[in-house]
Amino acid sequence: MSTQQETFISHLIELRDRLIRALLALVIVFVCLMPWAGDIYDILAKPMMDTLPAGTNMIATGVVTPFFVPVKVTMMVAFVLCLPWVLYQAWAFIAPGLYAHEKRLALPLVAGSTLLFIAGMAFCYFFVFGMVFKFIAEFAPKSIVPAPDIEQYLSFVMSMFLAFGITFEVPVVVIVLAKAGIVSVAKLREARPYVIVGAFVVAAIVTPPDVVSQLMLAIPMCLLYELGIILANWMVKSAPAAAAAEADYVPPSIEDMDKELDRIEAGEGADKR
């Protein structure tokens, strides 16, 4: 077996080990949380329950839905809790193949994107859900008694979490585009009107057909785009300074190296005498 094949197999073995460690941690956390699966779902359903009329509960139309929906929610919570460990396993696998400057850039981006995604989910849960559900409850006719299905509610919550989590990644995308030289900071500023229009279009597509949720998604997207421009401008400006510092180093010429060798040899000869 050639050295190249051995290296490829060793990478596959390491990848398998990293995946097993990540999955094992996920399973352990999930099993530990399972006794409180019902309570976890109640926490997730609290924004909806706070807006329902007194004495009204959510319903389950499926036979096994009351069991599987809390299990799915618990699995989602376990994954979020294990996310730092999962990302560490991914980082430990790819880090040896990166250059030093790539490591300096990749690690903050991975950590920042993770925190931003979780921040998007938190923003959606603590601010968006309450306002959206309250708006829908006030807009609904008095002759209707809302009783949401728990499976449909979970599907709605997951789609909203995903939409807001991805939206909060906008600064990371802007920084990567500017740092890679794909788009200049000036072009990013010029594209601001198009980004604003695009933010409202995306919000209209991925959110429910109500004004509140669309505004709650579009406005943070625009603000995060501005934040990305500010951070990208700062990083791009700091790059020439670092490059200039590296450029100040002038490698010695061949003549200088010969003179230095002669001086060293002369010093060694004097020491022998």
Steps between C-alpha positions, in 0.01 A plus 500: 500500500638840402560785745224704337246223553609455862455873559152494345396203713635664815293811421190285458566328832545835674179631341314192621635546852400868503149418380463226761607739777253765383212252467583340835483835675170577325351166607616541861351849531179387328458203737564722802235750382233244406338484850419870460388482133149617588629796701735596218212505255294708744780758505504506120121536489487777764489793250197342332330398826531856636289632210228231503169568677473382859423131525613429142776249429685380195379176341662189350322353198731198463499188713872506581547875457493574877806276535703579187467879504658543849770251395580710192516815708729332752726384219520856371592633845761226542656596167517868597663411832751271326573746221826634653630143536391407148670808355813425701516152345462651153767759579740237637462304176563785254743716704816296423452566128470878535772763484558726798320800346208276403472376858500858629207582271308173510473459878338840569265450204388158623451622857331820385263325260399255774427776750311700238283202404410437865437874545261489205306214657489681835379821335228304323385325818506793744386784273352384170271217614322706763430787263395278208268278705347803672439669164337185358283454811376861484435478127305171520116524500330463836300204371818292467658321795866434410633155589831451312623151420829426675660345190416800283622729777833316512535527121429874520747551785777306324457697177508830691806395702677405177402825327617724784812292567609533136407870496733568790787353292494804268804670665707183455408482129587866449835464676593190299411669171707807585793309650522267200505796264184387319319827575653825621363693793407784266292261288332369814400855589370562149289183519325621816167596325484161326571320826216685673256404225632143501462479880130582479453258211668218693297586811179486298593154369626322812273648766121472549287749304486760773670837518648453847711193428614642166620822663662308786706305246573770242610775741761287686628376164564859387662595831722191495603583145616842622686333786670269251612799291649670807689186607613423144630856457696471824649163402590613147671812638702298750621261227720755312666597829596139564614461140710817528664370814592182316619703202748692719707185522762495226674165451882518495672487165745227400792739552383582853463130578853429370641782713319366806637149437851639459466690825379185683784291357752767594364508855518120529860505373598762755346290779703195394822700514 
